[in-house]
Amino acid sequence: MSRIEEESHIFTLDPERRYPTLVRGEGVYLYDDEGKQYLDGIAGIGVACIGYGRTRVAEAMAAQASKLPYAASNIFGNEPAIQLAGQLAELTPGDLQYFQLTSGGSESVEVCIKLCRQYYYERGRADKHKMISRWQSYHGATLGALSVTGLVGRRKKFLPLLLDWPHIAPAYCYRCPFDRSYPGCDMACAHALEATIQETGAELVMGLIAEPVVGAAGAALVPPPEYWPIVRDVCDRHDVLLIADEVFTGFGRTGRNFAVDHWNVVPDMIAMAKGISGGYAPLGAVAISQRIREVFERGGTPFDHIFTYSGSPITAAAACESLKIWKEEGLTANAASVGKYFMEQLRSLLEHCMVGDVRGIGLMAGIEFVQDRATKEPFPPECLVAKQIGMVALQKGLVTYPSTGMVDGVRGDAISLFPPLTFTEQHVDELVSKLHDTVAQLERILAIR
Ligand SMILES: Cc1ncc(COP(=O)(O)O)c(C=O)c1O
């Protein structure tokens, strides 16, 4: 244990775990205080999209800190925030042209929930107050965001504090919740939304929030192409707002600027964070449609909401510069092209019999582990397979993200990978080789073969 760790007063998440202390990042690599190098297979947690060590972003932040570090968003506008909203408006689909700025993903989800509610309130439909979401999803750690989150394990200890809102099954083809297989499934997962709206009462339902491609909660669940257009249609027919949580998938992660762009679906709001500032500052945003904006304009009504750090000039300056780099270097296109190679190479892991599924899109992938490939029987939770894979990979200098509860919220192990969008084919080769070594070592530990 290093001296810094020994003297730490940080209330760490897991008191039994040793957390190496990072001191530096360069490109796609991280370095700890003992000089160990790690290939970052998860871009922080999906944030460091432009890679580490970008002095241009640091300089933009420093310049803004000297000029104007803070502006209260209920009294003033500020230049970097206005510029950022303009840059975002060039990227978002359809009429999503207005932006609320936040300090991260959970805050963005809270804004979506509250804005959805106030939209119906202002329209004279105050009964509408229930948000539908999906199992096997993650929307954040705050109580509203955790209420819509569908990870049973993460919700369990906080259940009495959460809002009792409906969850529907996800689009999860490897373990279809309806025991069907695509394409002969009639898209039961998408149509389940309509059934739930009807059971709950359309007059009470205000929105659906879902990740277009499920991030770490589902280890990169990509829905069939029909899924999102059906969901959009169901929402429209029942006057329910569609909220895409693109905190993970936004800003090129899946090979398109936003994941909904794959299916030409325009939601009513998009929650974003992570890649927006490349990890250089804590920032999130919500893209809001013209239709929603009009209701507030018509009534001359303010949105009853504020965060102190909403639209902070320093974080907005970081995002403006980070997004310029992201655009100049064509990182969405890079995620699409290197992403194809990434998925091809990751499929070689299927040679290990404990690998049940390899899935994903762009630079967003999941690898699911099973005891028996034919029956898809997961490992018992006490084997801690995902956690062990993560620990062994870390020893080998590769950062991965353990995902658990794939089957029923408790059983089922996977790891998720979402490297910086600056990844090259050489980085993919290095990552895949380390992953082969890791899985082989775990097979020896678990005495498989
Ligand atoms: C899809 C999604 N939504 C919301 C969040 C919450 O974001 P934050 O941790 O920045 O609050 C996350 C975080 O991983 C996420 O993946």
The ligand as a Gaussian input file, in Angstrom:
#p B3LYP/6-31G(d) Opt

LIG

0 1
 C      -27.241000       5.598000     -18.801000
 C      -26.817000       6.347000     -17.564000
 N      -27.620000       7.268000     -17.033000
 C      -27.288000       7.962000     -15.930000
 C      -26.085000       7.740000     -15.294000
 C      -25.724000       8.525000     -14.061000
 O      -24.690000       9.407000     -14.357000
 P      -23.770000      10.022000     -13.171000
 O      -23.019000       8.883000     -12.589000
 O      -22.913000      11.029000     -13.923000
 O      -24.667000      10.688000     -12.210000
 C      -25.204000       6.794000     -15.821000
 C      -23.917000       6.520000     -15.168000
 O      -23.214000       5.600000     -15.454000
 C      -25.578000       6.064000     -16.983000
 O      -24.778000       5.135000     -17.505000

